[in-house]
Amino acid sequence: MNNNDGHRIFVQLVGGQDAAKLSGQIFNTITRVNKIFLLPAPPGESFQVLDANATDANGARSSSPLTCS
């Protein structure tokens, strides 16, 4: 789980908050169990797992060339 050479993210089987209840909450008040954040990838880059651990306080991070709306 310490290197990011794969396209996988580790999550806990049980835990976290209902996604519908997260809207509008301040980030520091959210329980960060199995949080996966999608960031825009630099131009010409493909999907990357930047941080594979979705179970820690920071959550997992990945980048994607897809746009989010």
All heavy atoms as a GROMACS GRO file, in nm:
protein
  511
    1MET      N    1   0.082  -0.119   0.000
    1MET     CA    2   0.000   0.000   0.000
    1MET      C    3   0.087   0.126   0.000
    1MET      O    4   0.036   0.235  -0.013
    1MET     CB    5  -0.092  -0.003   0.122
    1MET     CG    6  -0.208   0.088   0.109
    1MET     SD    7  -0.347   0.059   0.218
    1MET     CE    8  -0.279   0.032   0.375
    2ASN      N    9   0.217   0.112   0.010
    2ASN     CA   10   0.304   0.229   0.016
    2ASN      C   11   0.352   0.279  -0.120
    2ASN      O   12   0.403   0.388  -0.129
    2ASN     CB   13   0.426   0.200   0.105
    2ASN     CG   14   0.386   0.184   0.249
    2ASN    OD1   15   0.289   0.242   0.294
    2ASN    ND2   16   0.460   0.102   0.321
    3ASN      N   17   0.340   0.200  -0.224
    3ASN     CA   18   0.380   0.251  -0.356
    3ASN      C   19   0.256   0.260  -0.444
    3ASN      O   20   0.156   0.195  -0.422
    3ASN     CB   21   0.489   0.164  -0.418
    3ASN     CG   22   0.441   0.024  -0.450
    3ASN    OD1   23   0.324   0.003  -0.478
    3ASN    ND2   24   0.531  -0.072  -0.446
    4ASN      N   25   0.264   0.344  -0.543
    4ASN     CA   26   0.147   0.370  -0.628
    4ASN      C   27   0.172   0.325  -0.771
    4ASN      O   28   0.133   0.391  -0.866
    4ASN     CB   29   0.113   0.519  -0.625
    4ASN     CG   30   0.062   0.560  -0.491
    4ASN    OD1   31  -0.011   0.487  -0.427
    4ASN    ND2   32   0.103   0.677  -0.444
    5ASP      N   33   0.237   0.210  -0.788
    5ASP     CA   34   0.265   0.164  -0.923
    5ASP      C   35   0.151   0.085  -0.985
    5ASP      O   36   0.162   0.037  -1.097
    5ASP     CB   37   0.395   0.082  -0.926
    5ASP     CG   38   0.387  -0.043  -0.839
    5ASP    OD1   39   0.288  -0.060  -0.766
    5ASP    OD2   40   0.481  -0.122  -0.844
    6GLY      N   41   0.039   0.071  -0.915
    6GLY     CA   42  -0.076   0.000  -0.969
    6GLY      C   43  -0.196   0.092  -0.981
    6GLY      O   44  -0.196   0.204  -0.933
    7HIS      N   45  -0.297   0.043  -1.048
    7HIS     CA   46  -0.421   0.120  -1.062
    7HIS      C   47  -0.524   0.061  -0.967
    7HIS      O   48  -0.628   0.011  -1.010
    7HIS     CB   49  -0.470   0.116  -1.207
    7HIS     CG   50  -0.381   0.187  -1.301
    7HIS    ND1   51  -0.371   0.323  -1.303
    7HIS    CD2   52  -0.296   0.142  -1.396
    7HIS    CE1   53  -0.285   0.360  -1.396
    7HIS    NE2   54  -0.237   0.250  -1.454
    8ARG      N   55  -0.494   0.066  -0.838
    8ARG     CA   56  -0.586   0.013  -0.738
    8ARG      C   57  -0.590   0.108  -0.619
    8ARG      O   58  -0.497   0.183  -0.594
    8ARG     CB   59  -0.546  -0.128  -0.694
    8ARG     CG   60  -0.437  -0.137  -0.589
    8ARG     CD   61  -0.304  -0.102  -0.650
    8ARG     NE   62  -0.189  -0.119  -0.563
    8ARG     CZ   63  -0.120  -0.017  -0.515
    8ARG    NH1   64  -0.159   0.106  -0.534
    8ARG    NH2   65  -0.011  -0.038  -0.446
    9ILE      N   66  -0.702   0.104  -0.547
    9ILE     CA   67  -0.720   0.185  -0.426
    9ILE      C   68  -0.771   0.092  -0.317
    9ILE      O   69  -0.862   0.013  -0.338
    9ILE     CB   70  -0.820   0.300  -0.452
    9ILE    CG1   71  -0.759   0.398  -0.552
    9ILE    CG2   72  -0.857   0.370  -0.322
    9ILE    CD1   73  -0.849   0.514  -0.590
   10PHE      N   74  -0.710   0.103  -0.200
   10PHE     CA   75  -0.748   0.020  -0.086
   10PHE      C   76  -0.859   0.088  -0.007
   10PHE      O   77  -0.848   0.206   0.027
   10PHE     CB   78  -0.628  -0.003   0.005
   10PHE     CG   79  -0.520  -0.083  -0.062
   10PHE    CD1   80  -0.417  -0.020  -0.128
   10PHE    CD2   81  -0.524  -0.221  -0.059
   10PHE    CE1   82  -0.317  -0.093  -0.190
   10PHE    CE2   83  -0.425  -0.296  -0.122
   10PHE     CZ   84  -0.322  -0.231  -0.187
   11VAL      N   85  -0.965   0.014   0.024
   11VAL     CA   86  -1.078   0.065   0.102
   11VAL      C   87  -1.113  -0.032   0.213
   11VAL      O   88  -1.085  -0.151   0.205
   11VAL     CB   89  -1.203   0.089   0.014
   11VAL    CG1   90  -1.176   0.193  -0.093
   11VAL    CG2   91  -1.250  -0.040  -0.049
   12GLN      N   92  -1.176   0.020   0.319
   12GLN     CA   93  -1.228  -0.066   0.424
   12GLN      C   94  -1.359  -0.125   0.377
   12GLN      O   95  -1.436  -0.058   0.307
   12GLN     CB   96  -1.249   0.012   0.553
   12GLN     CG   97  -1.122   0.050   0.622
   12GLN     CD   98  -1.148   0.118   0.756
   12GLN    OE1   99  -1.259   0.122   0.805
   12GLN    NE2  100  -1.043   0.172   0.813
   13LEU      N  101  -1.387  -0.246   0.418
   13LEU     CA  102  -1.510  -0.312   0.377
   13LEU      C  103  -1.633  -0.244   0.439
   13LEU      O  104  -1.736  -0.230   0.374
   13LEU     CB  105  -1.506  -0.460   0.417
   13LEU     CG  106  -1.626  -0.545   0.377
   13LEU    CD1  107  -1.643  -0.544   0.226
   13LEU    CD2  108  -1.607  -0.688   0.426
   14VAL      N  109  -1.621  -0.200   0.563
   14VAL     CA  110  -1.733  -0.136   0.633
   14VAL      C  111  -1.686  -0.003   0.689
   14VAL      O  112  -1.576   0.007   0.742
   14VAL     CB  113  -1.783  -0.225   0.749
   14VAL    CG1  114  -1.898  -0.160   0.822
   14VAL    CG2  115  -1.824  -0.361   0.697
   15GLY      N  116  -1.768   0.100   0.677
   15GLY     CA  117  -1.733   0.228   0.738
   15GLY      C  118  -1.766   0.345   0.648
   15GLY      O  119  -1.805   0.328   0.534
   16GLY      N  120  -1.752   0.464   0.702
   16GLY     CA  121  -1.775   0.585   0.625
   16GLY      C  122  -1.913   0.644   0.648
   16GLY      O  123  -1.991   0.598   0.730
   17GLN      N  124  -1.941   0.750   0.574
   17GLN     CA  125  -2.067   0.822   0.585
   17GLN      C  126  -2.146   0.808   0.455
   17GLN      O  127  -2.091   0.784   0.349
   17GLN     CB  128  -2.039   0.971   0.610
   17GLN     CG  129  -1.977   1.000   0.744
   17GLN     CD  130  -1.932   1.144   0.752
   17GLN    OE1  131  -1.823   1.178   0.709
   17GLN    NE2  132  -2.016   1.229   0.807
   18ASP      N  133  -2.275   0.828   0.465
   18ASP     CA  134  -2.362   0.828   0.349
   18ASP      C  135  -2.322   0.945   0.258
   18ASP      O  136  -2.316   1.060   0.302
   18ASP     CB  137  -2.507   0.844   0.396
   18ASP     CG  138  -2.609   0.837   0.284
   18ASP    OD1  139  -2.573   0.861   0.167
   18ASP    OD2  140  -2.724   0.808   0.314
   19ALA      N  141  -2.292   0.917   0.132
   19ALA     CA  142  -2.246   1.020   0.039
   19ALA      C  143  -2.346   1.134   0.025
   19ALA      O  144  -2.307   1.249   0.007
   19ALA     CB  145  -2.217   0.957  -0.097
   20ALA      N  146  -2.474   1.106   0.033
   20ALA     CA  147  -2.576   1.210   0.019
   20ALA      C  148  -2.569   1.312   0.131
   20ALA      O  149  -2.613   1.427   0.116
   20ALA     CB  150  -2.714   1.147   0.014
   21LYS      N  151  -2.513   1.276   0.245
   21LYS     CA  152  -2.505   1.366   0.360
   21LYS      C  153  -2.376   1.448   0.362
   21LYS      O  154  -2.357   1.532   0.449
   21LYS     CB  155  -2.517   1.287   0.490
   21LYS     CG  156  -2.652   1.220   0.505
   21LYS     CD  157  -2.661   1.141   0.632
   21LYS     CE  158  -2.797   1.072   0.641
   21LYS     NZ  159  -2.807   0.986   0.759
   22LEU      N  160  -2.287   1.428   0.266
   22LEU     CA  161  -2.159   1.498   0.264
   22LEU      C  162  -2.166   1.635   0.198
   22LEU      O  163  -2.082   1.720   0.223
   22LEU     CB  164  -2.054   1.413   0.192
   22LEU     CG  165  -2.017   1.281   0.260
   22LEU    CD1  166  -1.918   1.206   0.173
   22LEU    CD2  167  -1.963   1.304   0.398
   23SER      N  168  -2.265   1.658   0.114
   23SER     CA  169  -2.276   1.784   0.041
   23SER      C  170  -2.285   1.902   0.136
   23SER      O  171  -2.366   1.904   0.227
   23SER     CB  172  -2.398   1.780  -0.051
   23SER     OG  173  -2.407   1.901  -0.123
   24GLY      N  174  -2.198   1.999   0.116
   24GLY     CA  175  -2.200   2.121   0.195
   24GLY      C  176  -2.123   2.113   0.326
   24GLY      O  177  -2.110   2.214   0.395
   25GLN      N  178  -2.070   1.996   0.362
   25GLN     CA  179  -1.993   1.985   0.485
   25GLN      C  180  -1.853   2.040   0.467
   25GLN      O  181  -1.794   2.032   0.360
   25GLN     CB  182  -1.984   1.839   0.531
   25GLN     CG  183  -2.110   1.786   0.592
   25GLN     CD  184  -2.084   1.653   0.662
   25GLN    OE1  185  -1.973   1.626   0.706
   25GLN    NE2  186  -2.186   1.571   0.672
   26ILE      N  187  -1.797   2.095   0.573
   26ILE     CA  188  -1.659   2.141   0.573
   26ILE      C  189  -1.569   2.018   0.573
   26ILE      O  190  -1.592   1.924   0.649
   26ILE     CB  191  -1.632   2.230   0.696
   26ILE    CG1  192  -1.721   2.355   0.689
   26ILE    CG2  193  -1.484   2.268   0.706
   26ILE    CD1  194  -1.719   2.439   0.814
   27PHE      N  195  -1.465   2.020   0.488
   27PHE     CA  196  -1.381   1.903   0.469
   27PHE      C  197  -1.328   1.847   0.600
   27PHE      O  198  -1.328   1.726   0.622
   27PHE     CB  199  -1.264   1.937   0.376
   27PHE     CG  200  -1.172   1.822   0.352
   27PHE    CD1  201  -1.206   1.722   0.263
   27PHE    CD2  202  -1.050   1.814   0.418
   27PHE    CE1  203  -1.121   1.615   0.241
   27PHE    CE2  204  -0.965   1.707   0.396
   27PHE     CZ  205  -1.001   1.608   0.307
   28ASN      N  206  -1.281   1.932   0.689
   28ASN     CA  207  -1.220   1.885   0.814
   28ASN      C  208  -1.320   1.819   0.908
   28ASN      O  209  -1.280   1.755   1.005
   28ASN     CB  210  -1.150   1.999   0.886
   28ASN     CG  211  -1.027   2.045   0.812
   28ASN    OD1  212  -0.969   1.970   0.734
   28ASN    ND2  213  -0.987   2.168   0.834
   29THR      N  214  -1.449   1.833   0.884
   29THR     CA  215  -1.549   1.772   0.971
   29THR      C  216  -1.600   1.638   0.916
   29THR      O  217  -1.676   1.570   0.983
   29THR     CB  218  -1.670   1.865   0.990
   29THR    OG1  219  -1.739   1.881   0.865
   29THR    CG2  220  -1.628   2.001   1.044
   30ILE      N  221  -1.556   1.600   0.797
   30ILE     CA  222  -1.601   1.476   0.735
   30ILE      C  223  -1.519   1.359   0.787
   30ILE      O  224  -1.397   1.367   0.796
   30ILE     CB  225  -1.588   1.485   0.582
   30ILE    CG1  226  -1.678   1.594   0.526
   30ILE    CG2  227  -1.619   1.351   0.516
   30ILE    CD1  228  -1.658   1.621   0.378
   31THR      N  229  -1.584   1.250   0.822
   31THR     CA  230  -1.514   1.128   0.858
   31THR      C  231  -1.450   1.074   0.732
   31THR      O  232  -1.518   1.043   0.635
   31THR     CB  233  -1.612   1.023   0.914
   31THR    OG1  234  -1.679   1.079   1.025
   31THR    CG2  235  -1.540   0.897   0.955
   32ARG      N  236  -1.317   1.064   0.733
   32ARG     CA  237  -1.246   1.023   0.613
   32ARG      C  238  -1.216   0.874   0.614
   32ARG      O  239  -1.102   0.830   0.624
   32ARG     CB  240  -1.120   1.108   0.597
   32ARG     CG  241  -1.157   1.248   0.551
   32ARG     CD  242  -1.042   1.341   0.544
   32ARG     NE  243  -0.994   1.395   0.669
   32ARG     CZ  244  -1.056   1.485   0.744
   32ARG    NH1  245  -1.174   1.528   0.708
   32ARG    NH2  246  -1.003   1.530   0.853
   33VAL      N  247  -1.320   0.796   0.603
   33VAL     CA  248  -1.308   0.652   0.586
   33VAL      C  249  -1.358   0.623   0.444
   33VAL      O  250  -1.470   0.657   0.409
   33VAL     CB  251  -1.393   0.575   0.689
   33VAL    CG1  252  -1.387   0.425   0.663
   33VAL    CG2  253  -1.348   0.606   0.830
   34ASN      N  254  -1.272   0.566   0.364
   34ASN     CA  255  -1.305   0.532   0.225
   34ASN      C  256  -1.344   0.653   0.142
   34ASN      O  257  -1.438   0.650   0.065
   34ASN     CB  258  -1.415   0.427   0.219
   34ASN     CG  259  -1.375   0.297   0.282
   34ASN    OD1  260  -1.259   0.260   0.282
   34ASN    ND2  261  -1.471   0.227   0.338
   35LYS      N  262  -1.271   0.760   0.154
   35LYS     CA  263  -1.293   0.877   0.069
   35LYS      C  264  -1.196   0.868  -0.049
   35LYS      O  265  -1.078   0.841  -0.033
   35LYS     CB  266  -1.266   1.007   0.145
   35LYS     CG  267  -1.353   1.025   0.268
   35LYS     CD  268  -1.498   1.041   0.230
   35LYS     CE  269  -1.585   1.076   0.348
   35LYS     NZ  270  -1.638   0.963   0.420
   36ILE      N  271  -1.248   0.887  -0.170
   36ILE     CA  272  -1.167   0.884  -0.290
   36ILE      C  273  -1.191   1.014  -0.365
   36ILE      O  274  -1.303   1.043  -0.406
   36ILE     CB  275  -1.203   0.762  -0.379
   36ILE    CG1  276  -1.183   0.633  -0.299
   36ILE    CG2  277  -1.118   0.763  -0.506
   36ILE    CD1  278  -1.234   0.510  -0.369
   37PHE      N  279  -1.086   1.092  -0.379
   37PHE     CA  280  -1.095   1.223  -0.443
   37PHE      C  281  -1.040   1.214  -0.585
   37PHE      O  282  -0.933   1.159  -0.609
   37PHE     CB  283  -1.017   1.327  -0.363
   37PHE     CG  284  -1.070   1.342  -0.223
   37PHE    CD1  285  -1.011   1.277  -0.117
   37PHE    CD2  286  -1.183   1.420  -0.199
   37PHE    CE1  287  -1.060   1.290   0.012
   37PHE    CE2  288  -1.234   1.432  -0.071
   37PHE     CZ  289  -1.173   1.368   0.035
   38LEU      N  290  -1.114   1.268  -0.681
   38LEU     CA  291  -1.075   1.268  -0.821
   38LEU      C  292  -1.022   1.406  -0.856
   38LEU      O  293  -1.092   1.506  -0.838
   38LEU     CB  294  -1.194   1.232  -0.911
   38LEU     CG  295  -1.168   1.228  -1.060
   38LEU    CD1  296  -1.063   1.122  -1.093
   38LEU    CD2  297  -1.297   1.199  -1.134
   39LEU      N  298  -0.900   1.411  -0.906
   39LEU     CA  299  -0.836   1.536  -0.945
   39LEU      C  300  -0.816   1.537  -1.095
   39LEU      O  301  -0.801   1.430  -1.156
   39LEU     CB  302  -0.700   1.548  -0.875
   39LEU     CG  303  -0.702   1.535  -0.724
   39LEU    CD1  304  -0.560   1.522  -0.670
   39LEU    CD2  305  -0.771   1.653  -0.662
   40PRO      N  306  -0.814   1.654  -1.158
   40PRO     CA  307  -0.789   1.657  -1.302
   40PRO      C  308  -0.645   1.618  -1.333
   40PRO      O  309  -0.552   1.657  -1.261
   40PRO     CB  310  -0.817   1.802  -1.341
   40PRO     CG  311  -0.803   1.880  -1.214
   40PRO     CD  312  -0.838   1.787  -1.102
   41ALA      N  313  -0.626   1.540  -1.437
   41ALA     CA  314  -0.492   1.500  -1.480
   41ALA      C  315  -0.432   1.609  -1.569
   41ALA      O  316  -0.505   1.681  -1.637
   41ALA     CB  317  -0.498   1.368  -1.556
   42PRO      N  318  -0.301   1.622  -1.567
   42PRO     CA  319  -0.237   1.717  -1.660
   42PRO      C  320  -0.268   1.679  -1.804
   42PRO      O  321  -0.293   1.562  -1.833
   42PRO     CB  322  -0.088   1.700  -1.630
   42PRO     CG  323  -0.081   1.641  -1.493
   42PRO     CD  324  -0.204   1.557  -1.480
   43PRO      N  325  -0.267   1.774  -1.896
   43PRO     CA  326  -0.296   1.744  -2.036
   43PRO      C  327  -0.206   1.631  -2.088
   43PRO      O  328  -0.086   1.629  -2.062
   43PRO     CB  329  -0.266   1.876  -2.108
   43PRO     CG  330  -0.283   1.980  -2.003
   43PRO     CD  331  -0.239   1.916  -1.874
   44GLY      N  332  -0.265   1.536  -2.158
   44GLY     CA  333  -0.192   1.426  -2.216
   44GLY      C  334  -0.168   1.309  -2.122
   44GLY      O  335  -0.115   1.206  -2.163
   45GLU      N  336  -0.203   1.323  -1.996
   45GLU     CA  337  -0.183   1.216  -1.898
   45GLU      C  338  -0.308   1.129  -1.890
   45GLU      O  339  -0.418   1.173  -1.921
   45GLU     CB  340  -0.154   1.274  -1.760
   45GLU     CG  341  -0.024   1.348  -1.750
   45GLU     CD  342   0.097   1.257  -1.755
   45GLU    OE1  343   0.088   1.142  -1.706
   45GLU    OE2  344   0.200   1.300  -1.809
   46SER      N  345  -0.290   1.006  -1.845
   46SER     CA  346  -0.404   0.916  -1.829
   46SER      C  347  -0.434   0.898  -1.681
   46SER      O  348  -0.374   0.962  -1.596
   46SER     CB  349  -0.372   0.780  -1.894
   46SER     OG  350  -0.262   0.721  -1.829
   47PHE      N  351  -0.525   0.808  -1.650
   47PHE     CA  352  -0.564   0.780  -1.513
   47PHE      C  353  -0.443   0.741  -1.430
   47PHE      O  354  -0.361   0.660  -1.474
   47PHE     CB  355  -0.668   0.668  -1.510
   47PHE     CG  356  -0.704   0.623  -1.372
   47PHE    CD1  357  -0.799   0.691  -1.299
   47PHE    CD2  358  -0.641   0.514  -1.314
   47PHE    CE1  359  -0.833   0.650  -1.171
   47PHE    CE2  360  -0.674   0.471  -1.187
   47PHE     CZ  361  -0.770   0.541  -1.116
   48GLN      N  362  -0.431   0.797  -1.310
   48GLN     CA  363  -0.324   0.762  -1.218
   48GLN      C  364  -0.380   0.754  -1.077
   48GLN      O  365  -0.464   0.836  -1.039
   48GLN     CB  366  -0.213   0.866  -1.218
   48GLN     CG  367  -0.129   0.870  -1.340
   48GLN     CD  368  -0.015   0.970  -1.322
   48GLN    OE1  369  -0.002   1.034  -1.220
   48GLN    NE2  370   0.065   0.982  -1.425
   49VAL      N  371  -0.331   0.659  -0.999
   49VAL     CA  372  -0.359   0.656  -0.856
   49VAL      C  373  -0.246   0.733  -0.790
   49VAL      O  374  -0.130   0.695  -0.798
   49VAL     CB  375  -0.366   0.512  -0.802
   49VAL    CG1  376  -0.380   0.511  -0.652
   49VAL    CG2  377  -0.481   0.437  -0.867
   50LEU      N  378  -0.278   0.846  -0.727
   50LEU     CA  379  -0.178   0.931  -0.663
   50LEU      C  380  -0.155   0.890  -0.519
   50LEU      O  381  -0.046   0.905  -0.466
   50LEU     CB  382  -0.222   1.077  -0.672
   50LEU     CG  383  -0.251   1.128  -0.813
   50LEU    CD1  384  -0.314   1.266  -0.807
   50LEU    CD2  385  -0.126   1.127  -0.898
   51ASP      N  386  -0.260   0.844  -0.452
   51ASP     CA  387  -0.254   0.798  -0.314
   51ASP      C  388  -0.352   0.682  -0.304
   51ASP      O  389  -0.472   0.702  -0.318
   51ASP     CB  390  -0.293   0.911  -0.218
   51ASP     CG  391  -0.292   0.871  -0.072
   51ASP    OD1  392  -0.280   0.752  -0.040
   51ASP    OD2  393  -0.305   0.960   0.013
   52ALA      N  394  -0.303   0.560  -0.282
   52ALA     CA  395  -0.386   0.440  -0.288
   52ALA      C  396  -0.463   0.409  -0.161
   52ALA      O  397  -0.550   0.323  -0.160
   52ALA     CB  398  -0.300   0.320  -0.325
   53ASN      N  399  -0.437   0.480  -0.052
   53ASN     CA  400  -0.496   0.446   0.077
   53ASN      C  401  -0.622   0.529   0.105
   53ASN      O  402  -0.613   0.643   0.149
   53ASN     CB  403  -0.394   0.465   0.190
   53ASN     CG  404  -0.442   0.411   0.322
   53ASN    OD1  405  -0.555   0.365   0.334
   53ASN    ND2  406  -0.357   0.417   0.421
   54ALA      N  407  -0.738   0.471   0.080
   54ALA     CA  408  -0.864   0.540   0.106
   54ALA      C  409  -0.907   0.527   0.252
   54ALA      O  410  -1.009   0.581   0.292
   54ALA     CB  411  -0.975   0.486   0.016
   55THR      N  412  -0.829   0.456   0.333
   55THR     CA  413  -0.868   0.430   0.472
   55THR      C  414  -0.802   0.524   0.572
   55THR      O  415  -0.834   0.521   0.689
   55THR     CB  416  -0.834   0.286   0.512
   55THR    OG1  417  -0.692   0.269   0.514
   55THR    CG2  418  -0.896   0.186   0.415
   56ASP      N  419  -0.708   0.609   0.528
   56ASP     CA  420  -0.641   0.697   0.623
   56ASP      C  421  -0.711   0.833   0.630
   56ASP      O  422  -0.811   0.856   0.562
   56ASP     CB  423  -0.493   0.712   0.591
   56ASP     CG  424  -0.465   0.783   0.460
   56ASP    OD1  425  -0.560   0.830   0.394
   56ASP    OD2  426  -0.348   0.792   0.422
   57ALA      N  427  -0.658   0.922   0.711
   57ALA     CA  428  -0.721   1.052   0.733
   57ALA      C  429  -0.726   1.139   0.608
   57ALA      O  430  -0.812   1.227   0.597
   57ALA     CB  431  -0.648   1.127   0.845
   58ASN      N  432  -0.637   1.116   0.511
   58ASN     CA  433  -0.633   1.200   0.391
   58ASN      C  434  -0.719   1.147   0.277
   58ASN      O  435  -0.743   1.218   0.181
   58ASN     CB  436  -0.488   1.211   0.341
   58ASN     CG  437  -0.398   1.272   0.443
   58ASN    OD1  438  -0.437   1.364   0.514
   58ASN    ND2  439  -0.277   1.221   0.453
   59GLY      N  440  -0.761   1.022   0.285
   59GLY     CA  441  -0.836   0.962   0.175
   59GLY      C  442  -0.745   0.932   0.057
   59GLY      O  443  -0.629   0.969   0.055
   60ALA      N  444  -0.798   0.862  -0.041
   60ALA     CA  445  -0.721   0.829  -0.162
   60ALA      C  446  -0.738   0.941  -0.263
   60ALA      O  447  -0.837   1.014  -0.262
   60ALA     CB  448  -0.770   0.697  -0.221
   61ARG      N  449  -0.640   0.952  -0.353
   61ARG     CA  450  -0.648   1.052  -0.459
   61ARG      C  451  -0.612   0.985  -0.590
   61ARG      O  452  -0.518   0.906  -0.598
   61ARG     CB  453  -0.552   1.168  -0.432
   61ARG     CG  454  -0.590   1.249  -0.312
   61ARG     CD  455  -0.492   1.361  -0.284
   61ARG     NE  456  -0.360   1.304  -0.259
   61ARG     CZ  457  -0.246   1.353  -0.308
   61ARG    NH1  458  -0.246   1.458  -0.386
   61ARG    NH2  459  -0.132   1.296  -0.281
   62SER      N  460  -0.688   1.018  -0.693
   62SER     CA  461  -0.656   0.971  -0.828
   62SER      C  462  -0.675   1.086  -0.924
   62SER      O  463  -0.746   1.182  -0.894
   62SER     CB  464  -0.743   0.852  -0.866
   62SER     OG  465  -0.878   0.889  -0.872
   63SER      N  466  -0.611   1.077  -1.038
   63SER     CA  467  -0.630   1.179  -1.140
   63SER      C  468  -0.684   1.114  -1.265
   63SER      O  469  -0.657   0.998  -1.293
   63SER     CB  470  -0.496   1.251  -1.170
   63SER     OG  471  -0.406   1.162  -1.228
   64SER      N  472  -0.761   1.189  -1.339
   64SER     CA  473  -0.824   1.139  -1.460
   64SER      C  474  -0.833   1.250  -1.563
   64SER      O  475  -0.854   1.366  -1.528
   64SER     CB  476  -0.965   1.089  -1.427
   64SER     OG  477  -1.034   1.054  -1.543
   65PRO      N  478  -0.814   1.216  -1.692
   65PRO     CA  479  -0.828   1.317  -1.796
   65PRO      C  480  -0.973   1.356  -1.820
   65PRO      O  481  -1.002   1.450  -1.891
   65PRO     CB  482  -0.766   1.250  -1.918
   65PRO     CG  483  -0.782   1.104  -1.893
   65PRO     CD  484  -0.774   1.087  -1.744
   66LEU      N  485  -1.066   1.283  -1.760
   66LEU     CA  486  -1.207   1.312  -1.778
   66LEU      C  487  -1.244   1.439  -1.702
   66LEU      O  488  -1.191   1.466  -1.596
   66LEU     CB  489  -1.293   1.197  -1.727
   66LEU     CG  490  -1.264   1.061  -1.787
   66LEU    CD1  491  -1.346   0.955  -1.718
   66LEU    CD2  492  -1.292   1.062  -1.935
   67THR      N  493  -1.336   1.515  -1.755
   67THR     CA  494  -1.381   1.635  -1.684
   67THR      C  495  -1.497   1.600  -1.594
   67THR      O  496  -1.579   1.514  -1.627
   67THR     CB  497  -1.425   1.745  -1.784
   67THR    OG1  498  -1.527   1.692  -1.867
   67THR    CG2  499  -1.306   1.791  -1.866
   68CYS      N  500  -1.504   1.663  -1.480
   68CYS     CA  501  -1.612   1.640  -1.384
   68CYS      C  502  -1.703   1.762  -1.384
   68CYS      O  503  -1.657   1.874  -1.392
   68CYS     CB  504  -1.556   1.620  -1.244
   68CYS     SG  505  -1.446   1.479  -1.232
   69SER      N  506  -1.831   1.738  -1.377
   69SER     CA  507  -1.924   1.852  -1.370
   69SER      C  508  -2.023   1.831  -1.258
   69SER      O  509  -2.036   1.729  -1.201
   69SER     CB  510  -1.995   1.870  -1.502
   69SER     OG  511  -2.061   1.752  -1.540
   0.00000   0.00000   0.00000
